[in-house]
Amino acid sequence: MERSLSMELVRVTEAAALASARWMGRGNKDAADDAATQAMRDVFDTIPMKGTVVIGEGEMDEAPMLYIGEKVGNGYGSRLDVAVDPLEGTNIVACGEWNALAVLAVADNGNLLHAPDMYMDKIAVGPESVGKVSLDYTVLENLQAVAAAKKKNIEDLVVAILKRERHESLIQEIRDTGARIKLMQDGDVAAAINTAFEDTGVDILLGSGGAPEGVLAAVALKCLGGELQGRLLPQDEEEIARCKKMGIEDVNRILMMDDLVKGDDCIFAATGVTDGELLKGVRYKGDVGFTQSVVMRAKSGTVRFVDGKHSLKKKPDLVIR
């Protein structure tokens, strides 16, 4: 994987963010998602890589572009697995809320889990807590472990969890420990990443969310030295069959980092669409757009924050070929 690819991939997420942020607060999540997807797809054509989408907008017959199996890149360079979420948080953008991101991840060919589109039970932590938590532990045991690792009291911890009816009992368990909670309407990729940055104030992510988003977050945490564990939650026989078709025979086992993203190299890039704890959202001023992105690579351990200033007059389609 070429070192220069990191900055090239930021161009992809920047374009998706600039396109979708125009729809912030306008109540049309589909238009925001379509704008992000189109922009991301257009810029991918300029990137020096031979990529195959393994996590995308859906199956070929469901998505017009960035579908699973689609080839992306200009046909030169390394063969790579590509995972994308052009707009992580469509509802967030529609409502003008926090932590919407344009996200992508790449790894060498065959190294990303082809996660089926279903729920996954997750636990995510930053570097201090790696190896100290487990989906098999109780909530109290996990929070005690994180508190000890971070030299905090349990009452000082912040647990990020999606605000869902299915999480009511889990939320009560967390409250019973005395820990604090940050409820999210959407966007658990951002929350998982936040566990690895002290300034965000998030110590651990718990609860279930999308399995594809779990793989994206795992790539980010691999670059950051953190950890994500997942357990697939198929709802019926059809979903169980889909798991097995993708090579996951035991759907009840815990998927560790090396199951989600193999090898020692991967790249993750994200650009803020709306403001969040880690990244600022897109700003516009006349014919200029301002973005903030993060890009990281596991092999080198490098994490870069990139502030972009974009001339929308010179680059109206968000790409120069």
Protein Blocks (a to p, Z undefined) as FASTA:
>chain_A
ZZklmmmmmmmmmmmmmmmmmmgonlpaklmmmmmmmmmmmmmmmpccddddfbdcbdfk
lpfghpehiagdjhiajdddddddfbgcjklmmnopghiacddddddehiaccddddddd
dddddfklgoiacfkbcfklmmmmmmmmnopafklpccdddddfklmmmmmmmmmnopac
dddfbhjllmmmmmmpmknopabdcddddfklmmmmmmmmmmnopacddddddfbfklmm
mmmmnopablmbccdfklmpgcjbdcdddddfbdcfkbccdddehjaccdddddddfklo
pacdddddddfklmmnopaZZ
